[in-house]
Amino acid sequence: MKSPICEKLGIDVPIFAFSHCRDVVAAVTRAGGFGVLGALAYSPERLEIELNWIDAHCDGKPYGVDIVMPQNYVGKGESADFTSFGSLHDMIPQAHTDFVEDLLRKYDIPPLPTELEGEEVPAAGLNVDAFAPGHVELSITHPNVKMLVNALGPPPPEVIAKAHDAGLLVGALVGAKQHAERQVNLGVDVIVAQGTEAGGHCGDVSTMVLIPEVVDAVGPDVCVLAAGGIATGRQMAAALALGAQGVWTGSMWLTVAEADTNPTIMENLLKASSRDTVRSRAYTGKPARQLRSAWTEAFDDPEGPGTLPMPLQGILHNEASRRFSRVNAKDLMGFPVGQIVGRLNEVRATKDVMFDMIEEWIATTDRLQGLITE
């Protein structure tokens, strides 16, 4: 395909696939798309292992790394002592701890075994200052990594400069045209315009409205990728018609055969409809679309204590999640996913999903061209 972003990155089709699972990233990349590994949960040491594995399984093709460096979070710029897991954990109010204990008791969730108590849990906004610089340094040393992406706010100027010096493109997710303009002024190359239909952190503007707004705001020389509610060739054709150079996808890869999705969460995803998601702060402390669950309902209830800022809410959730996941408590087990979940009703191989998406995009484009010809 002759989309400019395909030519810049040397890929066959402009399908970008965000996943925390290295197997999915490698499979999409081998199939001609561009896999992007979410590095949030990894220490620099673990990220090096993941990138080495992808290098060995991507057939020498390019892929990217998503490094979460939020613009605002509790502890930003503070000392290491202030931002340590223990210090941040101590900031969680007792009222929230008690609220969670009551919720878990309601669902008969047992405590963790003694040997697992007190362990640090990953959470968005935790260890950013300690891990993110190492993530950047490691990523640019891998020759197959061709793009760095930041998911929450603009990447720091020094990260943009470092990536550009290494010959990498820099991408960033936005939910409003003003965000896109700001990112471009900072030197970002690829704007991922993400509608509210998307899973994970998202804004409140729909994809159909957002894409042309962003495309018109940043001009023809900036690559815009469309995100939110995209998992088929028809939706890809619509995104390109709106002016995007490609599509950024995420939720659709949670149910492929290569995904490492928890089996109980997989079951919940496969049976969910497009109306079974909610945009809530209950997962990380920032607005994120996810499966509606007893957890989201409890924290979105006006009678509850409300949510905490990032990363305190993430710590609270992930500690509780360790407990209810051990006993497969389905009612509590939500997951970040977009409204496209209503189409995710079977487990299929990544290459087959890619092939069908491309085939449907071609058929849709041919059909539209036929309307003009007629």
C-alpha positions in Angstrom: 0.0 0.0 0.0 1.3 3.5 -0.8 0.2 5.3 2.4 3.1 7.7 3.3 3.5 6.1 6.7 4.0 2.6 5.1 6.8 4.1 3.0 8.5 5.8 5.9 8.5 2.7 8.1 8.9 0.1 5.4 5.7 -1.8 6.2 3.1 -3.4 3.8 -0.1 -2.2 5.3 -0.8 0.7 7.7 -2.3 -1.4 10.5 -0.7 -0.5 13.8 -1.3 -3.0 16.7 -0.8 -2.0 20.3 -0.4 -4.9 22.7 1.3 -5.7 26.0 2.0 -9.2 24.6 5.2 -9.8 22.6 3.7 -12.7 20.7 1.0 -10.4 19.3 3.5 -7.7 18.4 5.7 -10.1 16.5 2.8 -11.8 14.7 1.3 -8.5 13.5 4.7 -7.4 12.3 5.4 -10.6 10.5 2.0 -10.2 8.7 3.0 -6.9 7.3 1.6 -4.5 9.9 3.4 -2.6 12.7 3.3 -4.1 16.2 3.8 -1.8 19.1 4.8 -3.2 22.5 3.3 -1.6 25.6 6.1 -1.2 28.0 4.1 0.0 31.0 4.4 -3.1 33.2 8.1 -3.9 32.5 11.2 -2.9 34.3 14.1 -1.9 32.0 15.6 -5.3 32.6 12.4 -7.2 31.7 11.8 -4.9 28.6 15.3 -5.9 27.3 14.2 -9.5 27.4 10.9 -8.8 25.6 12.6 -6.7 22.9 15.3 -9.3 22.3 12.5 -11.9 21.9 10.6 -9.8 19.4 13.8 -9.1 17.5 14.3 -12.9 17.1 10.7 -13.4 15.9 9.8 -10.5 13.7 11.7 -11.6 10.6 13.7 -8.4 10.7 10.7 -6.2 10.2 10.1 -2.9 12.0 8.0 -2.5 15.2 7.5 0.1 17.9 7.5 0.6 21.7 4.9 2.5 23.7 6.4 4.2 26.7 3.9 5.6 29.2 5.2 9.0 30.5 2.1 10.8 31.9 2.1 14.5 32.0 0.5 14.5 35.5 0.7 12.0 38.3 1.3 11.9 42.0 5.0 12.0 42.7 6.1 13.5 39.4 9.5 15.2 39.8 9.8 14.2 43.5 12.6 12.3 45.1 13.0 8.5 44.9 11.9 8.2 48.5 8.7 10.1 47.8 7.8 8.0 44.7 8.7 4.6 46.2 5.9 2.0 46.2 5.8 2.0 49.9 5.5 5.8 50.2 2.8 6.0 47.5 0.9 3.1 49.1 0.9 5.0 52.4 -1.0 7.8 50.6 -4.0 5.7 50.0 -6.7 6.8 52.5 -7.9 4.3 55.0 -11.5 4.9 53.8 -10.6 3.6 50.3 -8.8 0.6 51.8 -11.8 -0.2 53.9 -14.2 0.3 51.0 -12.2 -2.2 48.9 -12.1 -4.7 51.8 -15.9 -4.5 52.1 -16.3 -5.0 48.3 -14.0 -8.1 48.3 -15.8 -9.5 51.3 -19.1 -9.1 49.5 -17.8 -11.4 46.8 -16.1 -13.8 49.2 -12.6 -13.0 48.0 -10.0 -14.5 50.3 -6.8 -12.7 51.3 -3.5 -13.3 49.6 -1.2 -16.0 51.0 1.2 -14.5 53.5 4.2 -14.9 51.3 2.6 -12.7 48.6 1.4 -9.9 50.8 3.1 -6.5 50.4 4.7 -7.1 47.0 4.8 -4.2 44.6 2.2 -4.2 41.9 2.5 -2.5 38.5 0.3 0.6 37.9 0.1 3.3 35.4 2.1 6.3 36.7 4.2 4.2 39.0 8.0 4.1 38.6 7.8 6.5 35.6 10.9 8.5 36.7 12.8 5.3 37.5 11.9 3.2 34.5 11.0 5.5 31.6 14.5 6.8 30.8 15.8 3.2 30.7 12.9 2.2 28.5 13.9 4.9 26.0 17.6 4.1 26.1 16.9 0.4 25.6 14.4 0.9 22.8 16.7 3.0 20.6 19.4 0.4 20.7 17.3 -2.2 19.0 17.6 -1.8 15.2 14.1 -3.1 14.4 12.5 -0.5 16.7 11.5 2.4 14.4 9.0 4.3 16.5 8.5 5.4 20.1 5.0 6.3 21.3 3.8 8.1 24.4 0.2 7.3 25.5 -0.5 10.0 28.1 0.4 13.6 27.2 3.3 14.9 25.2 6.6 13.1 25.3 9.3 15.1 27.1 11.4 17.2 24.7 14.5 15.2 25.5 12.8 12.0 24.6 11.7 13.4 21.2 15.2 14.7 20.5 16.8 11.4 21.5 14.5 9.4 19.3 15.0 11.6 16.4 18.8 11.5 16.8 18.5 7.7 16.6 16.4 7.9 13.4 13.1 6.9 15.1 9.7 8.4 14.5 7.9 9.7 17.6 4.2 9.1 18.1 1.7 10.3 20.6 -2.0 9.7 21.4 -4.5 12.6 21.5 -8.2 13.0 22.2 -8.7 16.5 20.9 -7.4 18.7 18.1 -5.8 21.1 20.6 -3.7 18.2 21.9 -2.6 17.3 18.4 -1.5 20.9 17.6 0.5 21.0 20.8 2.2 17.7 20.1 3.2 18.7 16.5 4.7 21.9 17.8 6.8 19.8 20.1 8.1 17.8 17.2 5.9 14.7 17.3 5.8 12.9 13.9 2.8 10.6 14.2 -0.5 11.6 15.8 -2.7 8.8 17.0 -6.2 10.5 17.1 -8.1 8.3 19.5 -11.9 8.5 19.8 -13.8 7.8 22.9 -14.8 4.4 21.5 -11.3 3.2 22.2 -10.2 1.0 25.1 -7.8 2.3 27.8 -7.2 6.0 28.4 -9.3 8.0 26.0 -11.1 11.3 25.7 -14.8 12.0 25.1 -14.9 12.9 21.4 -16.1 10.2 18.9 -13.7 8.8 16.3 -15.9 10.0 13.4 -15.7 13.6 14.6 -12.1 13.6 15.9 -10.2 12.2 12.9 -11.1 15.0 10.4 -10.7 17.7 13.0 -7.2 16.5 13.8 -6.2 15.9 10.2 -7.3 19.5 9.3 -5.6 20.9 12.4 -2.1 19.4 11.8 -2.0 19.7 8.0 -1.1 17.3 5.2 2.6 16.8 6.2 1.8 15.2 9.6 0.8 11.5 9.7 -2.5 10.9 11.6 -3.5 7.4 12.6 -7.1 6.7 13.5 -7.9 4.9 16.7 -11.1 3.9 18.5 -13.7 1.4 17.2 -11.6 0.0 14.5 -11.2 -3.8 13.9 -12.5 -4.4 10.3 -11.6 -3.5 6.8 -14.7 -1.4 6.4 -13.7 0.6 9.5 -10.2 0.9 8.1 -11.6 2.2 4.8 -13.7 4.8 6.7 -10.6 6.0 8.7 -8.6 6.5 5.5 -11.6 8.3 3.9 -11.5 10.7 6.9 -7.9 11.6 6.1 -5.9 9.2 8.3 -2.9 7.5 6.8 -3.5 4.3 8.8 -5.2 2.8 11.8 -4.1 2.2 15.4 -5.8 -0.8 16.9 -5.6 -2.4 20.3 -8.7 -4.1 21.7 -9.0 -6.6 18.7 -5.7 -8.2 19.7 -6.9 -9.2 23.2 -8.8 -12.2 21.8 -6.3 -13.6 19.2 -4.8 -17.0 19.7 -1.3 -15.5 20.5 -2.6 -13.2 23.2 -1.7 -13.9 26.8 -5.1 -12.6 28.1 -6.3 -14.2 31.3 -8.8 -17.0 30.5 -11.5 -15.6 32.7 -11.1 -12.2 31.2 -11.1 -13.7 27.7 -14.4 -15.3 28.5 -15.8 -12.0 29.6 -14.5 -10.3 26.5 -15.9 -12.9 24.1 -19.4 -12.6 25.5 -19.5 -8.8 25.9 -21.6 -6.5 23.7 -20.6 -3.1 22.5 -22.7 -1.6 25.3 -20.8 -3.5 28.1 -18.0 -1.0 28.4 -17.8 2.2 30.6 -15.4 5.2 30.6 -14.3 5.3 34.2 -11.4 6.4 36.5 -11.8 3.2 38.5 -8.9 1.4 36.8 -6.0 3.9 36.8 -7.3 7.2 38.2 -7.6 8.7 34.7 -10.6 8.2 32.4 -10.2 4.9 30.6 -12.7 2.7 28.8 -13.0 -0.8 30.2 -15.4 -3.7 30.7 -18.2 -2.7 33.1 -17.7 -4.8 36.3 -18.6 -4.8 40.0 -15.4 -2.8 40.5 -16.3 0.0 38.1 -19.8 0.1 39.5 -18.6 0.4 43.0 -16.2 3.2 42.4 -18.6 5.1 40.0 -21.4 4.9 42.6 -22.0 8.4 44.1 -22.3 6.8 47.5 -18.7 5.4 47.3 -15.5 7.2 48.2 -14.7 8.2 44.6 -11.4 7.4 42.8 -7.9 8.5 43.6 -5.4 10.2 41.3 -2.8 8.2 39.3 -1.0 6.0 40.4 -2.8 5.6 43.7 -6.0 4.3 42.1 -4.0 1.8 40.0 -2.2 0.5 43.1 -5.5 0.1 44.9 -7.1 -1.7 41.9 -4.1 -3.9 41.1 -3.7 -5.1 44.7 -7.3 -6.1 44.8 -7.0 -7.6 41.3 -4.3 -10.0 42.5 -6.8 -11.3 45.0 -9.9 -11.7 42.9 -8.0 -12.9 39.8 -6.6 -15.8 41.9 -10.2 -17.1 42.4 -11.5 -16.1 39.0 -14.1 -13.8 40.4 -15.7 -13.0 37.0 -18.0 -10.2 38.3 -15.0 -8.2 39.4 -12.7 -9.0 36.5 -13.0 -6.1 34.0 -10.3 -5.1 31.6 -9.4 -2.1 29.4 -11.2 -2.6 26.1 -13.1 -0.5 23.6 -16.7 -0.6 22.3 -15.5 -2.8 19.4 -15.5 -5.7 22.0 -19.0 -6.5 20.7 -17.4 -7.9 17.5 -14.8 -9.9 19.4 -16.7 -13.2 19.7 -14.2 -15.8 18.7 -10.5 -16.7 19.1 -8.5 -16.6 15.9 -4.9 -16.5 14.7 -3.4 -13.1 14.3 -2.4 -13.7 10.7 -6.0 -14.7 9.8 -7.4 -11.5 11.5 -4.9 -9.4 9.5 -5.7 -11.1 6.2 -9.4 -10.7 6.6 -9.0 -7.0 7.6 -6.9 -6.3 4.5 -9.2 -8.3 2.2 -12.3 -6.5 3.5 -10.5 -3.1 3.1 -9.7 -3.9 -0.5 -13.3 -5.1 -1.2 -14.8 -2.0 0.4 -12.5 0.3 -1.5 -13.4 -1.4 -4.7 -17.1 -1.1 -3.9 -16.8 2.6 -3.3 -14.8 3.1 -6.5 -17.5 1.3 -8.3 -20.1 3.8 -7.1 -18.0 6.6 -8.6 -17.6 4.7 -11.9 -21.3 4.0 -12.1 
